[in-house]
Amino acid sequence: MKQYDVYGIGNALVDMDYEVSAQDLIDMNIEKGVMTLVEEDHQMRVMAHLGSHPCKKSAGGSAANSVIAVSQFGGKGFYSCKVADDELGNFYLQDLQANGVDTNVHAVREAGHTGRCLVMVTPDADRTMATHLGITGGLSQVELVEDKLRSADYAYIEGYLVTSDSARSAAIHARQIAEQAGVKTSLSLSDPNMVKFFKDGLESMIGSSVDLLFANESEAMGMAGSDNLEDAITYLKTRSRQFAVTLGPKGALVWDGAKLIEIEPTPVKAVDTVGAGDMFAGAFLYGLTQGWDHARAGRLASKASAHLVTAYGPRISAAQAKGLLEGI
């Protein structure tokens, strides 16, 4: 019997959420709608600019958000990550624990700074991120807990790990361990900029193929080198045995290995799209690990990600998650 539904590996970032204007982004010289890696001094200048804005903190990182979602729906998750011996590192580990997610032992933590992601939400509900990886940029195979990985149903790898040589190596090693142990492999492309600037690295993380791939429409087309979604679908079939492509307010497309399933959108008024893709992946993985078919898992993922974007922040409560399971 499997000990965990999902074993995730990804960056440990304390998400710091702000509401900003489009002019704020221009003034701070930050590209709208994507994740940009910044040096610490740049991030500190941004934080100083946003000093008067209210800020909400949570344990984040793309894969962490997804694994927390699995836990909130009632599944069991494990998250391999790296935090520093600092106040934000303490906050991060406590938040994971409070959300029922197990993690690798951090008995001895290195000096340094725990990673931070400034998540800036504009009035059009778009999210822009300025990330300083801090110590999580040194995530490596040391953070993997191989016996826990082998005892999972799915291994889930965050595409953002592609930016660090040691983290990318750890992701590849985790995939290989999973393949040898018969654990299903899944990966998220994470962000259009990851595809734009690190496509070769993502290909190496995927290897010959993975069992399940998550992408949004622009990421899928970027990997395919085409502005046509049909071309992207054809390409993804060569890289993954199954996949889900989110289409924003148009819903999603899911390939279950035999047929393409259209997932209807859940109409809502979005105020903050931060974490929508992470929630989709977490809810979808929860459904599959409970033995659901892809259509049912897709319905939950669509409903959960739609619910998420109606409020600020990358997470819903466990009670809200349980409520979303009704009628699926």
N, C-alpha and C positions, 0 to 999 in steps of 0.2 A: 504493500500500500504506500502511495506517495505521501511524503510528509508535508510538501508544499504544493500549492496549485501553480504558483509563479515564483521563480527565482529571477530577480532583476539585477542588472548591473548598470550603473550610471553615475553621473556626477551628483555630488552632494552640494546643493546650493540652497542657501537661505533666500527664498523669494521675498522681495520687498516690493509690495504693490503700491503704485501711485496712480492717481487720476491726473492726466496732463492735457494740455492743448496741443494741437498740431504745431503751433508757433513755438511752444516749449522745445519740441524736438528739433526744429530748425535752429533755434538759439543755441542748443547744446550740440549741434552738428552730428545728430544721430539719425541714421537711415530708418525710415518708418516701416513698420510691418515685419521686421526680421529680427533675428538675434545677431548681435555684433559682439565679438570678443574685444574687451578693452583692458588696458593696463590699469593697475590699481589707482594711480594718480588721476587718470581720466575719470574713473568711476567715482572717486571722491569729489571731483569737481561737479559731476552730475548730481551727486547727493547734496552738495552744497547749494546748487541751483534749485533743488527740490525741497530745500530745508523747511519751507513753510507748508508743504503739502502733507496731508495725513498719510501715514504709511502702515500697511498691514504686513506682518511677517508670518511665514510658514515654512516648514521643511519642504523643499522642492527639488528641482531637477526633473526633467521630463519623465524618466523611468520611475522615479520615486513617486510622482503623482499617480502614475498608472498602478503601481503596486499597492499604494494606499487605497486606491479605488477598489481593487480586488478585495482587500481586507474589509472595506466598508460594506461591500455587498454580501460579505459572509465567507469569503475565501481565506486562504492562508498564504501570506507572502513573506519572502525573504529579500533583503536588499543589501548588496555589496557596494560599499562606498568608502570614502576617505574624508575625515574631517580633522581639523587642527585642534590643538589644546588651547582653546579660547572660548569666550562666552558664547559665540554663535555655534561653535561645535557642540557645546553642552545643550544648547537650545535644540539643535538639529536632532541629536540622538534621543532626547526626551520626547520630541514631537513624533518621531518614528514609533517609539515605544507606545506612546499614548494612542496611536492609531493601529496598534496590534500587529506591527510589522517587525519581524526579527531582522537582525543585522549582524555583520561580522564583529568580532570582539575588538573594542577600541580601548583596551586596558592601558596601553602605552600610546599616547598620541604625540605626534611631532609638533614642535613649535611652528608657528606660522599663522596664516589667516584662512579660516573656513570660507569657501566660495560664496559669492553673493551674486544674485541676479536681480537687477533693477527692472521691474516689469511695469512699463508705462502704458496706460490705457487711455486712448483718445476718445472723444465723444462719438466717433463712428464705430466704437466697440473693437477697434483694431488693437493689437498688442505689439509693442516694440520692446525689445529686451537688450540691455547692456550688461554683459556678464564678465565678471572677473573670476576666473576659475580658482585662484588661490591654491590651496594645497590639493584640491581635487584634481588639478592638472597633473599631479604625480600619481594618480590611481594606477595600480599595476596588478600583476598576478598575485601579489602578496595579499590583496584584499579579497581574493576569491576563497570561498569555503567549499572545497570540492565535494565533500560528502553531502552537504546541503544541496548543492547544484544537482548532484546525481539523484537526489530524492525528490526532485520537482517534476511536475507534469510538463511545464513549459519553462524554458529559459528565455528571458526577454532582455534584449540588448538595445541600449539607447544610441542612436546615430551620432549624437553630439560627441561621443567618445572618440570620434575619428580625428579630432583636432590635436590630440596628444599621442605621441608615439607610444608611450608606455600604456596608456589606457586603450589605445587601439589594439595593441598586442594582447592585453588582458581580455578584450572582447573576443578576439579571434580564438584565444586559448579556451575561453568559456564555451564558445560554440563547438569547438572540437571535443571538449569533455562531454558536452551534452550529446553530441552525435554518437560518441562511443558508448554512452550509457543508455541510449534509447530515449533520451529526453527530447521533446520537440523544441525546435529552435524558432524564435521570432525576433524581429528587428524592426525598429522604427527609423525612417529616414530623417525625422526630427524637424528639419527646417530647410527652406529653399537655398539658403546660403551654404548649408552643408553639402548639398548636391552640386551647387555652382562651383565651389572652391575645393571640395574634397571627394569628388566622385570616385577616383581611383581607390582612395582609402575605404570608402563605403563598399566598393566591390570586393575588396580584400576581406572586409568583415563579413560579408554575405557568403563568400566562398563559392562553391559550385552552385549552391542554392540553400535557402532556408525553408522551413515548413510554413512560415507565416510572415508576411511583410505588411507593414503599415505605412501609408503615404497619403499626403493630400494631393490634390490635382496638380498643382504646380511642381511639387517634388517628383511625382511620377513622370510628368512630361519632361522634366529636366534630366532625369536618369535616362530616359529614352532618347534624348536629344531631338525632341519633336514638340511642336505646339499643338499636336493632335492627340486627344485623349485615347482614341482607338489604337494609335501607335503605342501609346504608353501601356495600355492593357496588354497588347501583344508582347511587349518587352518584358513586363513584369512576370508573365507566364514562364519566361526563360530563367528567371532569377528566384522564383519562389513557388512552392507547390500550392500555396493558397495566399490570398492577399485581400486587403481592404483599402479602398481609395476613398477618402472623405471628400465631399464636394461642397462643403459649407452649407448654405441654406437649401441646396439642391439634394441633400441626402448623402448617400454613399453607394459605392459599387463593391460587391464582395464576390470574389472568385473562390469557390469551395473545392476546386480541383477538377470539377466536371462541368459546372455551369456558372454563368454570371448572374448574380442576384442583385436586383435594384432594391436598395433600402430607402424607404420613403422618409422624407424629412419630418421633423416635428416642429411645426411653425411656432416661433416665439419671437419676442422682441429682444434682440441681443444688446447687452450693455457692456460686456467684457468677454472677449473670446480667449482669454488666457487659459491654457490647460484643456481646451476643448478636444484637441487631438489626443492628449494624454488620457482624458476621461474615456474617449471612444475606445482606445486600445485597452484600458483597464477593464471596462465593462464587457467588451468583446471577449477578452481572455477569460474573464470570470464565467461567461456563458459557456464557452467551449469546454472549460475545465469541469463544468457541471454536467457535461454530456449533452448540451443543447446542440441543435443543428445551427448552421451558419445564419440562416434567416432569422431565427429567434434571437441569437446572440447579437446580430446586427440591429434588430429592433430595440433591444435594451441599450446598445451603444448609442444609437441615434437619440433615443429618449433621454439618456443620461447626459450626453454632451449638450443637448438643447437646454436641458434644465440648468446645467452649469453656467451657460452664458447669460442667463437672466439676472445674475448677481455678480458682484465683484469677487475676484479670487479664483485660484485654480482648483478648488476643492468644495465638495458638499459635505454635509454631516452624515454620519452612519445612519441616523434615523431617516434622513431624506433618501439615502441610497436604498434602504430596505423598502421604503414606500414606492420607489420606482419599479421594484420587482413585481408589484401587483399588476395583473392583467397582461403580462408579457408572454 
